[in-house]
């Protein structure tokens, strides 16, 4: 895979943190940025997928099996909290 050089502007404190981290990890500054971007992109994609899954489930009413399970959970919860209020 081809590498592409790019220039970015950072505030000095952030640059200094990256420098220190690169020294601590014994890698180049470029590697720190690559690792950070890979992590950021992965987390962003995970969040989008989670939102899509939630959206898909919010429109679908529970089926018979899910309704029965919800009733069981409610009964169990009532027994657990009975007398606490």
C-alpha positions as CSV (number, residue, x, y, z in Angstrom):
1,X,0.0,0.0,0.0
2,X,1.4,3.4,-0.9
3,X,2.1,6.0,1.8
4,X,0.9,9.6,1.3
5,X,2.6,12.4,3.2
6,X,0.4,15.1,4.6
7,X,1.0,18.2,6.8
8,X,-1.2,19.0,9.8
9,X,-1.2,21.9,12.3
10,X,-1.2,21.1,16.0
11,X,-1.2,23.2,19.1
12,X,2.2,22.9,20.7
13,X,1.1,21.1,23.9
14,X,-0.5,18.4,21.8
15,X,2.6,18.1,19.6
16,X,4.7,17.7,22.7
17,X,2.4,14.9,24.0
18,X,2.7,13.1,20.7
19,X,6.5,13.5,20.8
20,X,6.6,12.1,24.3
21,X,4.3,9.2,23.5
22,X,6.3,8.3,20.4
23,X,9.5,8.2,22.5
24,X,7.8,6.1,25.2
25,X,6.4,3.7,22.6
26,X,9.7,3.7,20.6
27,X,7.9,4.5,17.4
28,X,7.8,7.4,15.0
29,X,5.4,10.3,15.3
30,X,3.9,9.2,12.1
31,X,3.1,5.8,13.6
32,X,1.4,7.4,16.6
33,X,-0.8,9.4,14.2
34,X,-1.6,6.3,12.2
35,X,-2.5,4.3,15.3
36,X,-4.7,7.2,16.6
37,X,-6.5,7.6,13.3
38,X,-7.1,3.9,13.0
39,X,-8.5,3.8,16.5
40,X,-10.7,6.9,15.9
41,X,-12.1,5.5,12.6
42,X,-12.8,2.1,14.1
43,X,-14.7,3.7,17.1
44,X,-16.6,6.0,14.7
45,X,-17.6,3.0,12.5
46,X,-18.6,1.0,15.6
47,X,-20.8,3.9,16.8
48,X,-22.5,4.2,13.4
49,X,-23.2,0.5,13.4
50,X,-24.6,0.6,16.9
51,X,-26.9,3.5,15.9
52,X,-28.1,1.6,12.9
53,X,-28.8,-1.5,15.0
54,X,-30.7,0.6,17.5
55,X,-32.7,2.3,14.8
56,X,-33.6,-1.0,13.2
57,X,-34.9,-2.4,16.5
58,X,-36.9,0.7,17.6
59,X,-39.3,0.4,14.7
60,X,-40.0,-3.4,15.2
61,X,-42.6,-4.3,17.8
62,X,-41.6,-7.3,20.0
63,X,-42.7,-10.6,18.8
64,X,-44.6,-13.2,20.9
65,X,-41.4,-14.7,22.3
66,X,-40.0,-11.3,23.2
67,X,-43.2,-10.2,24.9
68,X,-43.2,-13.4,27.0
69,X,-39.6,-12.8,28.0
70,X,-40.4,-9.2,28.9
71,X,-43.3,-10.4,31.1
72,X,-40.9,-12.8,32.9
73,X,-38.4,-10.1,33.4
74,X,-41.0,-7.7,34.8
75,X,-42.3,-10.4,37.3
76,X,-38.8,-11.2,38.4
77,X,-38.0,-7.5,38.9
78,X,-41.2,-7.0,40.9
79,X,-40.2,-9.8,43.2
80,X,-36.7,-8.4,43.6
81,X,-37.9,-4.9,44.6
82,X,-41.0,-5.9,46.5
83,X,-41.0,-4.2,49.9
84,X,-38.2,-1.9,49.1
85,X,-40.4,1.1,48.3
